């Protein structure tokens, strides 16, 4: 695996803990966040490849990668200790992985697996996006039902047929009796 030995990669940023997008400091962490990954690679293959590349730095507890649109091209690698994560981040920064240079930084938050291990895990509230979406559809459906059958052209009751004369005048046709 000569491809994995990178002696020419130095510190890409002066401060490797600096999150360049927000300018905020991110504390050293057992979890590294990787982005700019090739989105065309299947998730299982991506996880196996990341494990092969990063296992040389220490024991990996978990690799998280998702196929949702929001998470494509990203992964989190959770190491057993901070030193392994730091070495991996330093040595693999800008490493060409599936023809794209990886961008690596410490994860902003502690991963659930690490929090459970040290006893600081607090379950997060699940997102209610789907419940709200269903509720909005129901409310919209109810609002649409209020005016069903009542049009400005015909003020009759719902389910009754308007007089034939209304159809023929609407279509510009002569009345049946006037032929």
N, C-alpha and C positions, 0 to 999 in steps of 0.2 A: 504494500500500500504506500508506494512512494508518493502518490498523489496527495496523501493526507499530511505529509510532513512539510510544514511551511516554516521556513527559517527567515524568509524575506518579509513576512508580515510584521510590521511594527505596530505601535499604538496609532490607530487611525486618527483619533481625536486626542488632544492634549489631556482631556479629562474623560476617561472612558465611562465614568458614571453619569456624565451629563446627558440628559435626554434632549437631543438637539431640537426636536420639534416644539417642545414647550419651554425649554430653558430651565427646567427644574431638576434638582438633584434626585437621583434614584439610589437608594441605599443598596449596598452589596447584598446579594440575595442568593439562595440556593437554586433559584429558578431563573433561567435566561429566556428572554423573548427574542424570537428570530422572525424577521420579516423579509420581504423581497424574495420569497421562495417561488419557484415555478408553480403556477396554478394549474397546469395541465397534468401534473403527476397525481395519480390516485393516492388517497389518504393512507392506505395500508403500505404501499410502496414508499411513500414519503416518510412514514414513521420508521420503517425498517432501515432506510438509508440514513436518516438522522441518527438512529441508534448506532449504526455502524461507524459513522463519522465521529460522534461525540463520546462513545464509550471508552475511547482511549484516554480520556481525561479523568475518569472516575466512574463510580457506580451511578447508573441512571435509575431513578425511582419511577419516573413516568414521562411519557412524551404525549403532549396534547396537540392535536391538529384537527381542524374541523372542515367540512366541505361547504358550509353555508357561505353565501355570498359575502357576508360581513367579515368572515374569518379566513377567506381564501388567501393563500400566500403567506400565512403566519403559522407559527408553532411555538410551543413552550416546552422547554426541556428542563426537567426537575432533577437536580443532582442530589447526592447524599450529603454533600458538604459545600460550603461557600468557596473553598479553595479550588475545588474541581470546576465549579461554575465560572470562577474568575479566570482560570487558565484557559478554559474552553472559549470564553468570550474574547480574551486577548489574542489567542492564537488563530481563531477561526474567523475573526472579523474580516469581511470582504472576500472570504474564500468562495471561489466559484463553485456553486452547487447547482447541478442541472443547468449549467450555462448562465446562471445569474449570481452576482456577488451577494452573499448573505449580509444582512445588517443585524447586528446582535447587540442587545443591551440587557441589563437586569430587568426582571419583571417589576412592574410598579407595585404589585401587591404580593403578599405571601400566598403561595398556592395552598389549596385545600388539604392536600396530602401532607404537607409540611405542618400546617396549622393543627391538623388532627394529631400528628405525632408529638408536637410539643404542648398540646392541651389548650391552645388558644383558638380553636375552631369555633366560629359562630356561623350557624347556617344563615344563608342569605334568603331573603324573600324571593320566591319565584316570580318571574315576570308575568304580568297579567295581560299581556298583549292580546292573546287569543280570546280571553273572556270579554275584554273591552270591544274587540272587533265584532264578536257575536252580538253583543248588546247594541252596538251602533246599527248593525244590520236589522235587528228586531225593531228598534226605534224608527228607523227609516221606513221599514215595511208598514208599521202601524200608521205612520204619517201619510204614507201613500194610500192606505185603505180609507182614510177619512173622506176623500173626495171622489172615490170610485163611483162611477155611474152618474155623477152629476156634472154635466158639461154645460157651458153657457148656451149652447144651441138647443139643448133639451133639458128641461128641469124636472123630468119625470122621476119616478122612484127607481131604485136600483133593481135591475133584473127585468124591467118591463121594456117592451119594444116601442120605439117612437112611431108615430103615424107614418104611413107610406109617403104621404105628401112631403114630409120632411126629407126623406131620402131622395126623392125625385127632384125636389127643388135644389137640394145640395149638389146633386150630380148634373144639374142642368137639363134634366129630361122632362118631357111633358108628362102630365099626370095620366094614369091609365084610362080614366074615364074620358079624357079629352081627345083621344085618338080618333 
